[in-house]
């Protein structure tokens, strides 16, 4: 009995204690052990979110890459079409899972704001939860093409100033800033209404060639005027050919203070030539209070600075002349304008007129003999002013240079017996003149042979001068000098003239 009872009890315990008993109607999962805890099976109902950033700090000037970072894996549910872009053009899209990127290009030559938007319900997580919040981001951009200007003249490097008509033009300290150099134009009480000054740093009183075109016609200049309402005229022309020019004006609005005037050469001054984009313009002059004589308003002082070609960058350099080539323009005096001196040549002072063009076949002064040029068809004649006193008349061309450069100048000259120099106080020579930046220092070399009252007549003679640029000098002039009545103070009227042809100026290595 005891054995039978023991076995019966053990069997009963085994049957009631064994988990997963298929006969236990209360066990809902017969294949698992019941630990006594209830498995709740919590469902994922949290929607994913996205944060949008980009790779530009500040204002964009090109493509912007936006990054979309998700709070959880969204698989491949997020696509480029889920992004709305305004203010730019959507480009490359990449990424899946927890992040993606989109490149957006802003429009060219404009400014504004790019905005990217992701709407509600555009992506979902693995549980199928869609985003229930929209997201957006913005990025400012500026792709406008900046205006690039070229400074032509700032007066810091000592450009040359050639005044005319009664203006006294110099380079001085800025009266409002002693660390700055400016141009000073003093229009005296005897100055003509057209008086002004040419600013130059290249041969023939020139500057770099100005690259005018239909979209680039403006030059700016800072101006200090004692009065408002003052017209400033600016003229550009082809160096050596004054008949090729264009002029325009701008008017001051400030009295006794600096302001910037803009000169637009597509708006030519009344009565002057229109701009021609096929022409070369490489000489610049400024006329203060144009149209008013100095006597009408009294002496006035004006200042100018920072002459800038607007909207274009270019090399602000003088034309390069090959070493050994003749540096002179029109060396045989073949090209002459309708009025004035031979093309390319300058005379000092600028109002001198004691020169003449002479061509082969022309009758020479005081004789029936006809002239024959040494080279080509034409030459130039220099003669005295006959004002009773000593005068110097140089005709010349000017070039930028450096210390140590050696030059050689030659010219063929002719004196006819019927119009020969009559006294020993008059002669002609060649000179190489050297100047520093502001023309305050001057040295020269002169041809050892000169044409005087004892020189051979009725034959061509070659004159030669050589010279080396001294230290500290930056300009050279190749000059033909006619000296009349040297040392005379009155009552000197020495006659005679000299013909010149085939001039050369070269660098000597």
The 8 nearest C-alpha neighbors of each residue, nearest first, counted from 0:
[[1, 3, 2, 4, 5, 6, 7, 8],
 [0, 2, 4, 3, 5, 6, 7, 8],
 [3, 1, 5, 0, 4, 6, 7, 8],
 [2, 4, 0, 6, 1, 5, 7, 8],
 [3, 5, 7, 1, 2, 6, 0, 8],
 [6, 4, 2, 8, 7, 3, 1, 9],
 [7, 5, 9, 3, 8, 4, 10, 2],
 [6, 8, 4, 10, 5, 9, 3, 11],
 [9, 7, 11, 5, 10, 6, 4, 12],
 [10, 8, 12, 6, 11, 7, 13, 5],
 [9, 11, 13, 7, 8, 12, 6, 14],
 [10, 12, 8, 14, 9, 13, 7, 15],
 [13, 11, 9, 15, 14, 10, 16, 8],
 [14, 12, 10, 16, 11, 15, 17, 9],
 [13, 15, 11, 12, 16, 17, 10, 20],
 [14, 16, 12, 13, 17, 11, 20, 18],
 [17, 15, 13, 14, 12, 18, 11, 20],
 [18, 16, 15, 14, 13, 20, 19, 12],
 [19, 17, 20, 32, 16, 33, 29, 31],
 [20, 18, 29, 30, 21, 32, 31, 17],
 [19, 21, 22, 23, 18, 17, 29, 26],
 [20, 22, 23, 29, 19, 24, 26, 30],
 [21, 23, 20, 24, 19, 26, 25, 29],
 [24, 22, 20, 21, 25, 26, 19, 29],
 [23, 25, 26, 22, 21, 27, 20, 29],
 [24, 26, 23, 27, 22, 28, 21, 20],
 [27, 25, 28, 24, 23, 29, 19, 20],
 [26, 28, 25, 29, 24, 23, 19, 30],
 [29, 27, 30, 26, 31, 19, 33, 32],
 [28, 30, 19, 31, 21, 26, 20, 27],
 [31, 29, 28, 19, 32, 20, 18, 21],
 [32, 30, 29, 28, 19, 33, 18, 34],
 [31, 33, 18, 34, 19, 30, 29, 28],
 [32, 34, 35, 31, 18, 36, 19, 26],
 [35, 33, 36, 32, 37, 18, 31, 38],
 [34, 36, 33, 37, 32, 38, 26, 18],
 [37, 35, 34, 38, 33, 39, 32, 31],
 [36, 38, 39, 35, 34, 33, 40, 27],
 [39, 37, 40, 36, 41, 35, 33, 34],
 [38, 40, 41, 37, 42, 36, 43, 35],
 [41, 39, 38, 42, 37, 43, 36, 44],
 [42, 40, 39, 43, 38, 44, 45, 37],
 [41, 43, 44, 40, 126, 39, 45, 128],
 [44, 42, 45, 126, 41, 128, 46, 127],
 [43, 45, 42, 128, 46, 126, 127, 41],
 [46, 44, 43, 47, 128, 129, 126, 130],
 [47, 45, 128, 130, 129, 44, 131, 48],
 [46, 48, 130, 70, 71, 124, 123, 45],
 [49, 47, 70, 69, 130, 46, 132, 50],
 [50, 48, 69, 68, 67, 70, 51, 134],
 [49, 51, 68, 67, 69, 52, 134, 48],
 [52, 50, 67, 66, 136, 68, 49, 65],
 [51, 53, 66, 65, 50, 67, 136, 54],
 [54, 52, 65, 64, 55, 66, 63, 51],
 [53, 55, 64, 63, 56, 65, 52, 66],
 [56, 54, 53, 59, 57, 63, 58, 138],
 [55, 57, 58, 54, 59, 53, 138, 139],
 [56, 58, 55, 59, 139, 138, 140, 60],
 [59, 57, 140, 139, 60, 141, 56, 55],
 [58, 60, 140, 61, 55, 141, 139, 57],
 [59, 61, 142, 141, 140, 58, 62, 105],
 [60, 62, 59, 63, 105, 104, 142, 140],
 [61, 63, 104, 103, 105, 102, 64, 60],
 [62, 64, 103, 102, 65, 104, 54, 61],
 [65, 63, 102, 53, 101, 54, 103, 66],
 [64, 66, 53, 101, 100, 52, 102, 63],
 [67, 65, 100, 52, 51, 53, 99, 68],
 [68, 66, 51, 99, 98, 50, 100, 49],
 [67, 69, 98, 50, 49, 97, 66, 51],
 [70, 68, 49, 97, 71, 48, 98, 50],
 [69, 71, 48, 47, 49, 68, 97, 72],
 [72, 70, 69, 97, 47, 73, 124, 96],
 [71, 73, 96, 97, 74, 124, 69, 70],
 [74, 72, 124, 96, 123, 76, 71, 75],
 [73, 75, 96, 72, 76, 95, 124, 125],
 [76, 74, 95, 77, 73, 96, 78, 122],
 [75, 77, 122, 74, 73, 123, 78, 121],
 [78, 76, 122, 75, 81, 121, 95, 73],
 [79, 77, 80, 81, 76, 75, 82, 92],
 [80, 78, 81, 82, 92, 77, 101, 93],
 [79, 81, 78, 82, 83, 77, 121, 117],
 [80, 82, 79, 78, 121, 117, 77, 83],
 [83, 81, 117, 80, 79, 116, 84, 115],
 [82, 84, 116, 115, 117, 81, 85, 80],
 [85, 83, 115, 114, 82, 87, 89, 116],
 [84, 86, 114, 87, 113, 115, 83, 88],
 [85, 87, 113, 112, 114, 105, 84, 111],
 [88, 86, 105, 104, 85, 113, 103, 106],
 [87, 89, 104, 103, 90, 105, 84, 86],
 [90, 88, 103, 102, 104, 84, 87, 91],
 [89, 91, 102, 103, 88, 92, 101, 104],
 [90, 92, 102, 101, 93, 89, 103, 100],
 [91, 93, 101, 100, 79, 90, 102, 94],
 [94, 92, 100, 99, 101, 91, 95, 79],
 [93, 95, 99, 98, 100, 96, 92, 97],
 [96, 94, 75, 99, 74, 98, 97, 77],
 [95, 97, 74, 72, 73, 98, 75, 94],
 [96, 98, 72, 69, 71, 68, 95, 73],
 [99, 97, 68, 67, 95, 69, 96, 94],
 [98, 100, 94, 67, 93, 95, 66, 68],
 [101, 99, 66, 93, 65, 92, 67, 94],
 [100, 102, 92, 65, 64, 91, 103, 90],
 [103, 101, 64, 90, 91, 63, 89, 65],
 [102, 104, 89, 63, 88, 90, 62, 87],
 [105, 103, 62, 88, 87, 63, 106, 89],
 [104, 106, 87, 88, 62, 107, 61, 103],
 [107, 105, 87, 109, 104, 108, 142, 86],
 [106, 108, 109, 142, 105, 143, 110, 61],
 [143, 109, 107, 142, 144, 106, 110, 141],
 [110, 108, 143, 142, 107, 141, 106, 111],
 [109, 111, 141, 140, 142, 143, 108, 112],
 [110, 112, 140, 139, 141, 109, 113, 86],
 [113, 111, 139, 138, 140, 86, 114, 137],
 [112, 114, 86, 138, 137, 87, 85, 139],
 [113, 115, 137, 85, 136, 84, 86, 112],
 [114, 116, 84, 135, 136, 83, 82, 137],
 [115, 117, 135, 83, 82, 134, 118, 84],
 [118, 116, 82, 134, 133, 135, 81, 83],
 [117, 119, 133, 121, 116, 120, 134, 132],
 [120, 118, 133, 131, 132, 130, 121, 117],
 [121, 119, 130, 129, 122, 131, 118, 123],
 [120, 122, 119, 81, 118, 130, 77, 129],
 [123, 121, 76, 77, 129, 120, 130, 73],
 [124, 122, 129, 128, 73, 127, 130, 76],
 [123, 125, 73, 127, 128, 126, 72, 47],
 [124, 126, 127, 73, 123, 72, 74, 128],
 [127, 125, 124, 128, 43, 44, 123, 42],
 [126, 128, 124, 125, 123, 129, 44, 46],
 [127, 129, 46, 123, 124, 126, 44, 45],
 [130, 128, 123, 120, 122, 46, 131, 127],
 [131, 129, 120, 46, 47, 132, 119, 48],
 [130, 132, 119, 120, 129, 46, 133, 48],
 [133, 131, 119, 130, 134, 48, 118, 120],
 [132, 134, 118, 119, 117, 131, 135, 116],
 [135, 133, 117, 116, 132, 118, 49, 50],
 [136, 134, 116, 115, 117, 51, 133, 137],
 [135, 137, 115, 114, 51, 116, 52, 138],
 [138, 136, 114, 113, 115, 112, 139, 135],
 [137, 139, 113, 112, 140, 114, 136, 58],
 [140, 138, 112, 58, 111, 113, 59, 137],
 [141, 139, 59, 58, 110, 111, 60, 112],
 [142, 140, 110, 60, 143, 109, 59, 111],
 [141, 143, 108, 60, 109, 107, 110, 144],
 [108, 144, 142, 109, 141, 145, 110, 107],
 [143, 145, 108, 142, 146, 109, 107, 147],
 [146, 144, 143, 147, 310, 142, 108, 148],
 [147, 145, 310, 148, 144, 311, 309, 143],
 [146, 148, 310, 311, 312, 145, 149, 309],
 [147, 149, 309, 310, 311, 312, 308, 146],
 [150, 148, 308, 312, 307, 151, 311, 313],
 [151, 149, 307, 152, 306, 308, 148, 305],
 [150, 152, 307, 306, 149, 315, 308, 153],
 [151, 153, 306, 305, 154, 150, 307, 158],
 [152, 154, 305, 155, 304, 306, 151, 150],
 [155, 153, 181, 157, 156, 180, 152, 158],
 [156, 154, 153, 180, 157, 179, 181, 158],
 [157, 155, 154, 158, 153, 436, 152, 180],
 [156, 158, 436, 154, 155, 437, 159, 170],
 [159, 157, 200, 199, 154, 156, 160, 436],
 [158, 160, 199, 198, 200, 437, 157, 161],
 [161, 159, 198, 197, 168, 162, 169, 196],
 [160, 162, 197, 196, 198, 159, 163, 168],
 [163, 196, 161, 168, 166, 195, 167, 197],
 [162, 164, 195, 194, 165, 196, 166, 161],
 [165, 163, 194, 191, 190, 166, 195, 193],
 [164, 166, 190, 163, 194, 187, 191, 189],
 [167, 165, 186, 185, 195, 194, 162, 164],
 [168, 166, 185, 184, 162, 165, 186, 169],
 [167, 169, 184, 162, 183, 166, 160, 196],
 [170, 168, 183, 182, 160, 171, 167, 184],
 [169, 171, 182, 181, 183, 180, 154, 157],
 [172, 170, 181, 180, 182, 169, 183, 173],
 [173, 171, 180, 177, 179, 181, 174, 178],
 [172, 174, 176, 175, 179, 180, 181, 177],
 [175, 173, 176, 172, 177, 171, 179, 302],
 [174, 176, 173, 177, 172, 179, 256, 257],
 [177, 175, 173, 178, 179, 174, 172, 180],
 [176, 178, 179, 172, 173, 174, 175, 180],
 [179, 177, 176, 180, 172, 173, 175, 174],
 [178, 180, 173, 177, 176, 172, 181, 155],
 [181, 179, 172, 173, 155, 154, 171, 170],
 [182, 180, 304, 154, 173, 171, 170, 303],
 [181, 183, 170, 303, 302, 169, 171, 304],
 [184, 182, 302, 169, 168, 301, 170, 185],
 [183, 185, 168, 301, 167, 300, 302, 186],
 [186, 184, 300, 167, 166, 187, 299, 301],
 [185, 187, 166, 299, 298, 190, 184, 300],
 [188, 186, 298, 190, 189, 293, 185, 166],
 [187, 189, 293, 294, 298, 297, 190, 186],
 [188, 190, 187, 293, 294, 165, 191, 292],
 [191, 189, 165, 293, 187, 188, 164, 186],
 [192, 190, 292, 194, 193, 164, 165, 293],
 [191, 193, 292, 291, 290, 194, 289, 190],
 [194, 192, 191, 289, 290, 195, 286, 164],
 [195, 193, 164, 191, 163, 192, 166, 165],
 [194, 196, 286, 166, 285, 163, 162, 287],
 [197, 195, 162, 161, 284, 285, 163, 168],
 [196, 198, 284, 161, 160, 283, 162, 199],
 [199, 197, 160, 159, 284, 283, 161, 196],
 [198, 200, 204, 205, 159, 206, 158, 201],
 [199, 201, 158, 206, 159, 205, 204, 399],
 [202, 200, 205, 206, 317, 199, 398, 399],
 [203, 201, 398, 397, 204, 205, 396, 399],
 [202, 204, 205, 397, 238, 396, 239, 343],
 [205, 203, 199, 202, 201, 282, 200, 238],
 [204, 206, 282, 201, 199, 203, 281, 202],
 [205, 207, 281, 201, 282, 199, 200, 208],
 [208, 206, 317, 316, 315, 281, 209, 205],
 [207, 209, 281, 280, 210, 206, 279, 317],
 [208, 210, 280, 211, 281, 207, 279, 308],
 [211, 209, 208, 212, 215, 313, 311, 280],
 [212, 210, 215, 216, 209, 276, 213, 214],
 [211, 213, 215, 214, 276, 216, 210, 275],
 [212, 214, 215, 216, 211, 276, 265, 275],
 [215, 213, 212, 216, 211, 310, 217, 311],
 [216, 214, 212, 211, 213, 217, 310, 309],
 [215, 217, 264, 211, 263, 265, 214, 212],
 [218, 216, 263, 262, 309, 215, 264, 308],
 [219, 217, 308, 262, 307, 309, 261, 263],
 [218, 220, 261, 307, 260, 306, 262, 259],
 [219, 221, 306, 260, 305, 259, 304, 222],
 [222, 220, 259, 304, 258, 303, 305, 260],
 [221, 223, 303, 258, 257, 302, 259, 220],
 [224, 222, 257, 302, 256, 301, 255, 303],
 [223, 225, 301, 226, 255, 254, 222, 256],
 [226, 224, 255, 254, 223, 301, 227, 300],
 [227, 225, 254, 224, 255, 229, 228, 253],
 [226, 228, 254, 252, 253, 251, 229, 224],
 [227, 229, 251, 250, 252, 230, 226, 253],
 [228, 230, 251, 250, 288, 227, 231, 226],
 [231, 229, 250, 288, 249, 289, 232, 228],
 [232, 230, 287, 288, 249, 248, 286, 289],
 [231, 233, 248, 286, 247, 285, 289, 230],
 [234, 232, 285, 247, 246, 284, 248, 286],
 [235, 233, 246, 284, 283, 245, 285, 236],
 [236, 234, 283, 282, 244, 245, 280, 246],
 [237, 235, 244, 280, 282, 243, 241, 281],
 [236, 238, 280, 240, 281, 243, 279, 282],
 [239, 237, 282, 240, 205, 203, 281, 236],
 [343, 238, 240, 342, 203, 237, 241, 344],
 [241, 239, 237, 242, 238, 342, 243, 343],
 [242, 240, 243, 236, 237, 239, 244, 238],
 [241, 243, 240, 244, 336, 236, 237, 337],
 [244, 242, 241, 236, 237, 240, 245, 278],
 [243, 245, 236, 235, 242, 241, 237, 272],
 [244, 246, 272, 274, 235, 234, 273, 236],
 [247, 245, 234, 267, 268, 233, 235, 271],
 [246, 248, 268, 267, 233, 264, 232, 262],
 [247, 249, 232, 231, 262, 233, 268, 230],
 [248, 250, 231, 230, 262, 260, 261, 232],
 [251, 249, 230, 229, 228, 231, 252, 248],
 [250, 252, 228, 227, 229, 253, 230, 249],
 [251, 253, 227, 228, 250, 254, 229, 258],
 [254, 252, 227, 251, 256, 255, 258, 226],
 [253, 255, 226, 227, 225, 256, 224, 252],
 [256, 254, 225, 224, 223, 226, 253, 257],
 [257, 255, 223, 254, 253, 258, 224, 225],
 [256, 258, 223, 222, 221, 259, 255, 253],
 [257, 259, 222, 221, 260, 256, 223, 253],
 [260, 258, 221, 220, 222, 219, 261, 257],
 [259, 261, 220, 219, 221, 249, 262, 258],
 [260, 262, 219, 218, 263, 220, 249, 217],
 [263, 261, 218, 217, 249, 219, 248, 264],
 [264, 262, 217, 265, 216, 266, 261, 218],
 [265, 263, 266, 216, 267, 247, 217, 262],
 [264, 266, 263, 267, 216, 274, 273, 217],
 [267, 265, 264, 263, 247, 268, 273, 246],
 [266, 268, 247, 246, 264, 273, 265, 269],
 [269, 267, 247, 246, 271, 270, 248, 266],
 [270, 268, 271, 267, 247, 272, 246, 266],
 [269, 271, 268, 272, 267, 273, 246, 245],
 [272, 270, 269, 268, 267, 246, 245, 273],
 [271, 273, 245, 274, 244, 267, 270, 246],
 [274, 272, 267, 245, 275, 271, 265, 266],
 [273, 275, 245, 265, 276, 272, 264, 267],
 [276, 274, 277, 278, 273, 245, 279, 272],
 [275, 277, 278, 212, 211, 274, 213, 279],
 [276, 278, 275, 279, 212, 274, 211, 280],
 [279, 277, 276, 275, 280, 243, 237, 274],
 [278, 280, 237, 281, 208, 277, 209, 236],
 [281, 279, 237, 236, 209, 208, 235, 282],
 [282, 280, 208, 206, 237, 205, 207, 238],
 [281, 283, 205, 236, 238, 235, 206, 237],
 [284, 282, 235, 234, 197, 198, 236, 281],
 [283, 285, 197, 234, 196, 233, 198, 235],
 [284, 286, 233, 195, 196, 232, 197, 287],
 [285, 287, 195, 232, 289, 231, 194, 233],
 [288, 286, 231, 289, 195, 285, 232, 230],
 [289, 287, 230, 229, 231, 291, 290, 286],
 [288, 290, 287, 286, 291, 192, 193, 230],
 [289, 291, 192, 193, 288, 292, 230, 191],
 [292, 290, 192, 289, 288, 293, 295, 191],
 [293, 291, 192, 191, 294, 295, 190, 290],
 [294, 292, 188, 190, 189, 297, 295, 187],
 [293, 295, 188, 292, 297, 189, 296, 190],
 [294, 296, 293, 292, 297, 291, 188, 298],
 [297, 295, 293, 294, 298, 188, 292, 299],
 [298, 296, 188, 294, 293, 295, 299, 187],
 [297, 299, 187, 188, 186, 293, 296, 300],
 [300, 298, 186, 185, 297, 187, 301, 225],
 [301, 299, 185, 184, 186, 298, 302, 183],
 [300, 302, 184, 224, 223, 183, 185, 299],
 [303, 301, 183, 223, 182, 222, 184, 181],
 [304, 302, 222, 182, 221, 181, 223, 183],
 [303, 305, 221, 181, 153, 306, 220, 182],
 [306, 304, 153, 220, 152, 221, 307, 150],
 [305, 307, 220, 152, 151, 219, 304, 150],
 [308, 306, 150, 219, 151, 218, 149, 309],
 [309, 307, 218, 149, 148, 150, 217, 219],
 [310, 308, 148, 217, 218, 311, 307, 149],
 [309, 311, 147, 148, 146, 215, 308, 312],
 [312, 310, 148, 147, 309, 149, 313, 308],
 [311, 313, 149, 148, 147, 310, 314, 308],
 [314, 312, 315, 311, 149, 210, 148, 316],
 [313, 315, 316, 312, 207, 149, 317, 208],
 [316, 314, 207, 313, 151, 317, 149, 150],
 [317, 315, 207, 314, 318, 206, 208, 201],
 [316, 318, 207, 201, 319, 206, 315, 208],
 [319, 317, 320, 316, 207, 201, 208, 202],
 [320, 318, 317, 321, 316, 322, 326, 201],
 [321, 319, 322, 318, 326, 324, 325, 323],
 [320, 322, 324, 323, 319, 326, 325, 506],
 [323, 321, 324, 506, 320, 505, 507, 508],
 [322, 324, 505, 506, 321, 325, 507, 508],
 [325, 323, 322, 321, 505, 326, 320, 506],
 [324, 326, 505, 504, 327, 503, 323, 328],
 [327, 325, 504, 505, 324, 320, 328, 503],
 [328, 326, 325, 330, 504, 329, 503, 396],
 [327, 329, 343, 330, 326, 342, 344, 239],
 [328, 330, 332, 331, 343, 327, 334, 342],
 [331, 329, 502, 328, 501, 327, 332, 503],
 [330, 332, 501, 500, 333, 329, 502, 378],
 [333, 331, 378, 329, 334, 330, 341, 377],
 [332, 334, 377, 331, 329, 335, 376, 378],
 [335, 333, 332, 342, 341, 329, 336, 331],
 [334, 336, 341, 342, 333, 337, 340, 332],
 [337, 335, 338, 339, 342, 341, 334, 340],
 [336, 338, 335, 339, 242, 340, 341, 334],
 [339, 337, 336, 340, 335, 341, 242, 241],
 [338, 340, 336, 341, 337, 335, 352, 342],
 [339, 341, 342, 344, 335, 338, 345, 336],
 [342, 340, 335, 344, 332, 334, 343, 336],
 [341, 343, 239, 335, 344, 334, 240, 340],
 [239, 342, 344, 328, 329, 341, 203, 240],
 [345, 343, 342, 395, 396, 341, 394, 239],
 [346, 344, 395, 394, 396, 347, 343, 340],
 [345, 347, 394, 349, 393, 348, 395, 351],
 [348, 346, 349, 393, 392, 351, 345, 394],
 [347, 349, 350, 351, 346, 392, 393, 163],
 [348, 350, 347, 346, 351, 163, 345, 352],
 [349, 351, 348, 352, 347, 346, 163, 164],
 [352, 350, 349, 348, 353, 346, 347, 392],
 [351, 353, 354, 350, 339, 355, 340, 384],
 [354, 352, 382, 384, 351, 381, 383, 355],
 [353, 355, 381, 380, 352, 382, 379, 356],
 [356, 354, 380, 379, 357, 381, 353, 340],
 [355, 357, 379, 378, 380, 358, 377, 354],
 [358, 356, 378, 377, 379, 355, 361, 380],
 [359, 357, 377, 376, 361, 360, 378, 372],
 [358, 360, 371, 370, 376, 372, 361, 377],
 [359, 361, 369, 370, 358, 371, 362, 357],
 [362, 360, 369, 370, 359, 358, 363, 357],
 [361, 363, 369, 368, 367, 370, 360, 364],
 [364, 362, 369, 366, 368, 370, 361, 365],
 [363, 365, 366, 418, 362, 417, 367, 368],
 [366, 364, 417, 418, 363, 367, 362, 368],
 [367, 365, 368, 364, 363, 417, 362, 418],
 [366, 368, 362, 369, 363, 365, 364, 361],
 [369, 367, 366, 362, 363, 370, 361, 364],
 [370, 368, 362, 360, 361, 363, 367, 371],
 [369, 371, 359, 360, 361, 363, 362, 372],
 [372, 370, 359, 360, 373, 369, 358, 376],
 [373, 371, 374, 359, 376, 377, 378, 375],
 [372, 374, 500, 371, 375, 501, 411, 459],
 [375, 373, 372, 501, 376, 500, 331, 377],
 [374, 376, 377, 372, 373, 331, 333, 378],
 [375, 377, 359, 358, 372, 374, 333, 378],
 [378, 376, 358, 333, 372, 357, 332, 375],
 [379, 377, 500, 332, 357, 499, 372, 356],
 [378, 380, 356, 499, 498, 355, 357, 332],
 [379, 381, 498, 355, 354, 497, 499, 356],
 [382, 380, 354, 497, 496, 353, 498, 379],
 [381, 383, 496, 353, 495, 354, 497, 380],
 [384, 382, 385, 483, 353, 494, 381, 496],
 [383, 385, 386, 353, 382, 390, 483, 352],
 [386, 384, 492, 387, 383, 491, 493, 388],
 [385, 387, 384, 388, 492, 491, 490, 389],
 [386, 388, 491, 490, 489, 385, 492, 389],
 [389, 387, 488, 489, 487, 386, 491, 484],
 [388, 390, 484, 485, 487, 483, 486, 488],
 [391, 389, 483, 482, 388, 392, 484, 485],
 [390, 392, 482, 481, 483, 393, 480, 389],
 [391, 393, 481, 480, 347, 482, 390, 394],
 [394, 392, 480, 479, 346, 478, 347, 395],
 [395, 393, 346, 345, 479, 478, 344, 392],
 [394, 396, 478, 345, 477, 344, 393, 476],
 [395, 397, 476, 477, 344, 203, 345, 202],
 [396, 398, 476, 202, 203, 475, 477, 395],
 [399, 397, 202, 475, 474, 201, 400, 476],
 [398, 400, 474, 473, 201, 475, 202, 200],
 [399, 401, 473, 474, 398, 475, 402, 404],
 [402, 400, 473, 404, 403, 472, 468, 399],
 [401, 403, 468, 470, 469, 404, 472, 471],
 [402, 404, 468, 467, 469, 405, 401, 470],
 [405, 403, 468, 467, 402, 401, 406, 506],
 [404, 406, 467, 507, 466, 506, 403, 468],
 [407, 405, 506, 507, 466, 465, 505, 467],
 [406, 408, 465, 505, 504, 464, 506, 507],
 [407, 409, 504, 464, 503, 463, 465, 505],
 [410, 408, 463, 503, 462, 502, 464, 504],
 [411, 409, 502, 462, 461, 501, 500, 412],
 [410, 412, 461, 500, 460, 499, 501, 459],
 [413, 411, 499, 460, 459, 498, 461, 410],
 [412, 414, 459, 498, 458, 497, 460, 499],
 [415, 413, 456, 497, 419, 457, 498, 416],
 [416, 414, 457, 456, 418, 417, 419, 413],
 [415, 417, 419, 456, 418, 457, 414, 455],
 [416, 418, 415, 365, 419, 366, 364, 495],
 [419, 417, 495, 415, 416, 496, 365, 364],
 [418, 420, 495, 416, 415, 414, 417, 421],
 [421, 419, 495, 452, 494, 422, 496, 451],
 [420, 422, 452, 494, 493, 419, 495, 423],
 [423, 421, 424, 452, 420, 425, 493, 451],
 [422, 424, 425, 452, 451, 421, 426, 420],
 [423, 425, 484, 485, 422, 483, 426, 486],
 [426, 424, 483, 482, 484, 423, 422, 485],
 [425, 427, 451, 482, 450, 481, 449, 483],
 [428, 426, 481, 450, 480, 449, 482, 451],
 [429, 427, 449, 480, 446, 479, 430, 450],
 [428, 430, 479, 446, 445, 478, 480, 464],
 [431, 429, 445, 478, 444, 432, 477, 446],
 [430, 432, 477, 444, 443, 476, 478, 445],
 [431, 433, 443, 476, 475, 442, 430, 444],
 [432, 434, 475, 442, 441, 474, 443, 472],
 [435, 433, 441, 474, 438, 472, 440, 473],
 [434, 436, 472, 473, 438, 440, 437, 471],
 [437, 435, 157, 438, 473, 158, 434, 159],
 [436, 438, 439, 157, 435, 159, 158, 170],
 [439, 437, 435, 434, 440, 436, 441, 159],
 [438, 440, 437, 435, 441, 434, 436, 472],
 [441, 439, 438, 435, 434, 442, 437, 472],
 [442, 440, 434, 433, 439, 438, 443, 435],
 [443, 441, 433, 432, 434, 440, 444, 469],
 [442, 444, 432, 431, 433, 430, 445, 441],
 [443, 445, 431, 430, 466, 432, 465, 446],
 [446, 444, 430, 429, 464, 447, 431, 443],
 [445, 447, 464, 429, 448, 463, 428, 430],
 [448, 446, 445, 449, 464, 463, 462, 428],
 [449, 447, 446, 462, 450, 428, 463, 445],
 [450, 448, 428, 427, 451, 447, 426, 446],
 [449, 451, 427, 426, 454, 428, 448, 452],
 [450, 452, 426, 453, 454, 449, 420, 425],
 [451, 453, 420, 421, 422, 454, 423, 419],
 [452, 454, 451, 455, 450, 423, 420, 422],
 [455, 453, 451, 450, 452, 456, 449, 414],
 [454, 456, 453, 458, 457, 414, 460, 450],
 [455, 457, 414, 415, 416, 458, 454, 413],
 [458, 456, 415, 414, 416, 413, 455, 459],
 [457, 459, 456, 413, 460, 455, 414, 415],
 [458, 460, 413, 412, 411, 461, 457, 373],
 [461, 459, 412, 411, 413, 458, 462, 410],
 [460, 462, 411, 410, 412, 463, 459, 409],
 [461, 463, 410, 409, 448, 411, 460, 446],
 [464, 462, 409, 446, 408, 461, 410, 465],
 [465, 463, 446, 408, 407, 445, 429, 409],
 [466, 464, 407, 406, 408, 463, 444, 467],
 [465, 467, 406, 405, 444, 431, 468, 407],
 [466, 468, 405, 404, 403, 469, 406, 465],
 [467, 469, 402, 403, 404, 405, 472, 433],
 [470, 468, 402, 472, 467, 403, 471, 433],
 [469, 471, 402, 472, 468, 403, 401, 473],
 [472, 470, 435, 469, 402, 473, 401, 468],
 [471, 473, 435, 434, 470, 469, 402, 474],
 [472, 474, 400, 435, 401, 399, 436, 434],
 [475, 473, 399, 434, 400, 433, 398, 472],
 [474, 476, 433, 398, 432, 397, 399, 400],
 [477, 475, 397, 432, 396, 431, 478, 395],
 [476, 478, 431, 395, 396, 430, 397, 475],
 [479, 477, 395, 430, 394, 429, 476, 393],
 [478, 480, 429, 394, 393, 428, 395, 430],
 [481, 479, 393, 428, 427, 392, 429, 478],
 [480, 482, 427, 392, 391, 426, 393, 483],
 [483, 481, 391, 426, 425, 390, 427, 480],
 [482, 484, 425, 390, 383, 485, 389, 391],
 [483, 485, 389, 424, 425, 487, 491, 388],
 [484, 486, 424, 389, 487, 483, 425, 482],
 [487, 485, 389, 484, 488, 424, 388, 483],
 [486, 488, 389, 388, 484, 485, 489, 491],
 [489, 487, 388, 486, 389, 490, 387, 491],
 [490, 488, 388, 387, 491, 487, 389, 386],
 [489, 491, 387, 492, 388, 488, 487, 386],
 [492, 490, 387, 489, 388, 493, 484, 487],
 [493, 491, 385, 387, 494, 490, 386, 484],
 [492, 494, 491, 421, 422, 484, 495, 425],
 [495, 493, 421, 420, 492, 383, 496, 418],
 [494, 496, 420, 419, 418, 421, 382, 493],
 [495, 497, 382, 381, 419, 420, 418, 380],
 [496, 498, 414, 381, 380, 413, 499, 382],
 [499, 497, 380, 413, 412, 379, 414, 381],
 [498, 500, 412, 379, 411, 378, 380, 413],
 [499, 501, 378, 331, 411, 502, 373, 410],
 [500, 502, 331, 330, 410, 411, 374, 503],
 [503, 501, 410, 330, 409, 500, 331, 411],
 [502, 504, 409, 408, 325, 330, 327, 410],
 [505, 503, 408, 325, 326, 407, 327, 409],
 [506, 504, 325, 323, 407, 406, 326, 324],
 [505, 507, 406, 323, 405, 322, 508, 407],
 [506, 508, 405, 406, 505, 407, 323, 404],
 [507, 506, 405, 323, 404, 322, 406, 505]]
